[in-house]
Amino acid sequence: MSSGTPKVSRRRMLEVLGAGALLAGCASSGPSALYGIDAADVGTASGRRKGAQVLVPRPRALKALDTDNIAVVDRGPVYSYFPNAAWADALPSVVQTKMVQTLQNTNRLRGVGFPGDGLLIDYQLQTELRAFELRVDGSNRGVVEIAAKLVNDRNGRTISNRVFRAESLSGGNSVNKAVEALNRAADQVFTEMAQW
């Protein structure tokens, strides 16, 4: 080594190489595709416009569904997830956004929003994700099940509650087929919720 070449300690070189490997690992460990859910195309619902404003909190969900991973469920139930694919955000947040958009699409409510939007709320649409997965315990099908409760925000009384469920055959077990089936099932659930 000539005297003009700067000396780098072996320890420093290992630190630099280790940091580079860590960054490369972080860059390649994420999903290669992100998927979304469509809001239901309900059009303008018939009937009189209501003056109510509705708050849609983030749905509750078990940890198996409170993730951005796309769930595959076998008998048991046993949860696994598609590799290299994910929802665009944590599933409850994605579902919350699409419920808000679906209710807005009806043009029958004075206001629909998220917590923190500053609306003077009349009702809350409280929900729980019970299923949002590709079931592979026989025929491959997308299954969406959401328990919903409409609560008077002023006195806390439950106005109505209902469980919405839909299934759609996927025609395969690829992530694209699964997401298509889940979108069809979710569209049916969101449409029924908007009509409810």
Backbone hydrogen bonds, N-H to C=O, Kabsch-Sander energy under -0.5 kcal/mol:
donor,donor_aa,acceptor,acceptor_aa,energy
5,T,2,S,-1.2
13,M,9,S,-2.2
14,L,10,R,-2.1
15,E,11,R,-2.1
16,V,12,R,-2.4
17,L,13,M,-2.6
18,G,14,L,-2.6
19,A,15,E,-2.3
20,G,16,V,-2.1
21,A,17,L,-2.3
22,L,18,G,-2.2
23,L,19,A,-2.4
24,A,20,G,-2.3
25,G,21,A,-2.3
26,C,22,L,-2.2
27,A,23,L,-2.2
28,S,24,A,-1.7
29,S,25,G,-1.0
30,G,26,C,-0.5
32,S,84,N,-1.1
33,A,84,N,-0.8
35,Y,86,A,-2.6
42,V,40,A,-1.5
45,A,43,G,-0.7
45,A,106,T,-0.9
50,K,108,R,-3.4
54,V,111,G,-2.7
55,L,123,Y,-2.8
56,V,113,G,-2.6
60,R,127,T,-2.3
62,L,129,L,-0.5
65,L,62,L,-1.7
66,D,62,L,-1.8
67,T,65,L,-1.9
70,I,85,A,-0.5
71,A,69,N,-0.7
71,A,132,F,-0.5
72,V,80,S,-3.0
73,V,134,L,-3.0
74,D,78,V,-2.2
78,V,74,D,-1.6
79,Y,77,P,-0.5
80,S,72,V,-2.4
82,F,70,I,-1.9
85,A,82,F,-0.8
86,A,33,A,-1.8
87,W,68,D,-3.7
88,A,35,Y,-2.1
91,L,67,T,-2.7
93,S,90,A,-1.0
94,V,90,A,-1.9
95,V,91,L,-2.8
96,Q,92,P,-2.3
97,T,93,S,-2.2
98,K,94,V,-2.0
99,M,95,V,-2.3
100,V,96,Q,-2.3
101,Q,97,T,-2.4
102,T,98,K,-2.2
103,L,99,M,-2.4
104,Q,100,V,-2.4
105,N,101,Q,-2.2
106,T,102,T,-0.7
106,T,103,L,-0.7
107,N,104,Q,-1.3
108,R,103,L,-0.5
110,R,52,A,-1.5
111,G,52,A,-1.4
113,G,54,V,-2.2
117,D,114,F,-1.9
121,I,119,L,-1.1
122,D,53,Q,-2.4
123,Y,53,Q,-1.9
124,Q,151,V,-2.5
125,L,55,L,-2.8
126,Q,124,Q,-0.9
126,Q,149,K,-2.6
128,E,147,A,-2.0
129,L,60,R,-3.1
130,R,128,E,-0.7
130,R,145,E,-2.6
131,A,145,E,-1.7
133,E,143,V,-2.0
134,L,71,A,-2.3
135,R,133,E,-0.7
135,R,141,R,-3.3
136,V,73,V,-2.6
141,R,135,R,-1.9
142,G,168,S,-3.2
143,V,133,E,-2.9
144,V,166,A,-2.5
145,E,131,A,-2.6
146,I,164,F,-2.7
147,A,128,E,-2.3
148,A,162,R,-3.2
149,K,126,Q,-2.5
150,L,160,S,-2.9
151,V,124,Q,-2.7
151,V,149,K,-0.6
152,N,157,R,-3.1
153,D,122,D,-2.4
153,D,151,V,-0.5
154,R,122,D,-0.6
156,G,152,N,-2.2
159,I,150,L,-3.3
160,S,150,L,-1.2
162,R,148,A,-2.4
164,F,146,I,-3.0
164,F,162,R,-0.5
166,A,144,V,-2.3
168,S,142,G,-2.0
170,S,140,N,-2.3
171,G,140,N,-0.6
178,A,174,S,-2.4
179,V,175,V,-2.7
180,E,176,N,-2.1
181,A,177,K,-2.3
182,L,178,A,-2.6
183,N,179,V,-2.4
184,R,180,E,-2.1
185,A,181,A,-2.4
186,A,182,L,-2.8
187,D,183,N,-2.4
188,Q,184,R,-1.8
189,V,185,A,-2.1
190,F,186,A,-3.2
191,T,187,D,-2.2
192,E,188,Q,-2.2
193,M,189,V,-2.3
194,A,190,F,-2.3
195,Q,191,T,-2.0
196,W,192,E,-1.8
